Structures are given as structure tokens and as C-alpha cells.
Amino acid sequence: MRLELLFFNTVDPSLGRVDNESLPQQALMDMDIYGIKNKEKICGDANEPQGIEEWKGVAIEEGEVVEIRWDRLRLKGSLHVEWLPSSVRTFVANTNHLAGTVDLASLPTAMKELLLGINAFTGSICLERLPESMVYLSVPYSRLSGSLKLDRLPDTLTYLEAYDNEFTGSVNLTQ
């Protein structure tokens, strides 16, 4: 007796991808702070977090997170800014002990201000894919590296701080 097994790959590869818009803002915020070791400074009990409307430094308008201010909380660990709700316009996490990489290419399109200075972030940052609405970007005093490509910044960007990092390469200021 001969047994033949045929396997057809019919699964849609896009089914495994998660769209931020399809998730509740509470879930997105939970994922944003997943890597923070002392998240109780933000959300209360780390095992049973409060609702985001009770979180420290989170401003909500019409049921959506629009502003997050977590500066000087002595937060430790890593942030996952790729999970920020699309409604966030301002995100401040200055003067903490945050580390890891920062994916600027995945910021919400509504983002106008991002302040992450005085932390221990590493890796390169992609300035070419900042949100078109970005006005203020501050990432000084960290361990960011690589080259800064300043020739494709959003027209709306009026303030950029990136000093005291480990950037290398030449600077092209033409746009």
C-alpha cells in the first residue's frame, strides 16, 4: 500500500500581522510598556494594571490617548514606541533609565512631539520616515549611533536635538 501526502500552502500571509488600529488603546499601551521593569510607576500594580485613564502622565481626549508624559520617573527597561496608539501627538520620556532601540519609523502619524533625551537608547534612528506632522524631536544624551540623514526631514520639523550621542559620518543639510 502506498500513502501519498500532499501539502498545499493556502494560508494568507497577511493573516498573522497585527494592525495597531484593530487593537484597543489599552492593549496598545500595555504593549508599549511591556519592557519597562518598574511599570508600576505608570500603571499601578504591574500584574493587574489600571485602566489607561488612571495611568500617570496619560492624557485622554474623546476616549483616545493624545499625550503621554513619563519624564523623570526613573523608569528602567525598554519602550516599544511602535505600539503607541495612532492618536498620540506628544510623547515625553526624558530623564529616565530607558535602554534598547527606538523605532522612529513606526511612530503614530499624528505625532508632533517626541522627547526621549537623557536615557540609554542604542542603535541608529531613521529620520527619513518621521511622521509628516512632527514638529519637535529631542533625543540627546543617549547612546544612539550611526549616521543622521538630515536631507529628508518633514517640512513641519522646527526643532531637532540629537547631541551627546555616538553618531558618525558627514552631515548633509541640503533639502
N, C-alpha and C positions, 0 to 999 in steps of 0.2 A: 504494500500500500504506500502511495506517495502522497505527502502532505505539502501543499504549497501555501505560502503565506504572502499575501500582497499587502503593502502598506501605502496608503495614499496620504500625502501631505495636503490636507484641505483646510487647515486652520488658518484663519485670517491673522497675520502677524500683528495687526494693529489692536487686536483684542486684548493683548497683555499690557498695553500702555495706559497709564492713568492720566487723565486730563484734570488739571487743577480746578477748572471751572465746575467739574462734576462732583467735587467733594465739598462738604460743609466747611465753613470757615473754622469751626472748632477743630476739625480733623487736620486742616492745613496748619493751624497754629501749633497743634500738638506735635506735628512732624517737624516744624520749624525749630522747636526747642528740644527735640529728641536727643541731640548730642550734648546738651548742657547738663553738667553733673549736679549742679545745685539749683535746678529749675524751680525748687520750692520758693525761691526769692521772687519768682514771677507768678506762679500759678497756685500757690498754697501747697497742699500735700501732693508730692510728686507721683504717688501711686493712685490717687483719686483727685486729679486736677479740678479746680473750679472751672466754671464756665468762663469763656474769654472776656465776657463783660465784667468779670471780677478780677481779671489779671492786672497786675501792677503795670502802669505805663501804657495801657492799651486804650485808645480812643475809638469809639464806635459811633458811626452816623448811619441812621436808617438801616440798622442791622448789619452793617458791614464795617470791618476794621479799616480805618483810614490812617491811623497814626500809631506808631509804636516807639516808646521812649524807655530804653533799658540802660541808660548811661549810669556809670558809677555804682553798679550793683554788685561788683566783684564776681561776675558770672565766670564760670570755668567750663571749658569744654569747647564744643563746636556748634556753629549755627548752620542751618540749612535754609538759606535765603531763597532757594529755588521753590520752596513750599509756601512762601508768603502769599496770602490772598491777593488776587488781582486788583483789589480796591485800595491797597496800601499806597499812600502817597509820600509818607515820611517814615523813615526807619532810622533810629538813633541807638547805637550800642557802643558808644565811646567809653574809654577808660574802664575796661574790664580785663579779664584774663582769657579771652577767647582765642582759639587757635584753629588750624585747619585752613582749607581753601575757601575762597569766596567766588561763587559763580555769578558774575555781574551780567552775563548774557541771559540769565534766566529771571531777571528782576521783573516785577509786575510792570506792565506798560504804563500804568498810572503813576509810577514812582517819580517824584520830583526831587526828593532829598534823601541822601544816604550818607550817614556819618558813622564810620566804623573805626575811627582813629584810636591810637593808644591801646593796641591789643597785640596779639602774636600771630596774626594770619600769615600764611606762607603761600608760595606758588605765584603764578602770574595772574594778571587780571586782564580781561578783554574790554577795552574801552570802545571798540568799534561797534559793539552791539548793545550799548546803553539804551534805555528807553528814550524815545524821542522827546518826552516831556521832562527829562532830567535837567534840573537847574543847579543843583549843589551836590558835589561828590567829595567826600573827605575820607581819606584812608591813610593819614600819616602815622608815623611811629609804630610800624609793624615790621614784618619780615618778608614783605611782598618782593618778588623778584621778576626777572625777565625784562623785556623792553616795553616801553609805553608808546603806543601808537596814537599820536595826538591828531592825526590828519583826518579822522572821520568821527569827530565828536558831534553830538547833537547840537543843532543851532541854538537851542534853548539853554545850554550849559553856560553859566556865567561864573561859576566858582569851582575850581578843582584843586584839592590839596592832596599831595602824594609824597611829600618829603619824608626824610628819615626812614627810608625803606632800603632795599637792596637791588634797585632797578639798574639795568645795564643798557648799553647801546647808545646810539645817537638819537638826537631829538629832532623830529620833523614838525615844524609849527605851521606849515602851509596847509591850507584847507580850501 
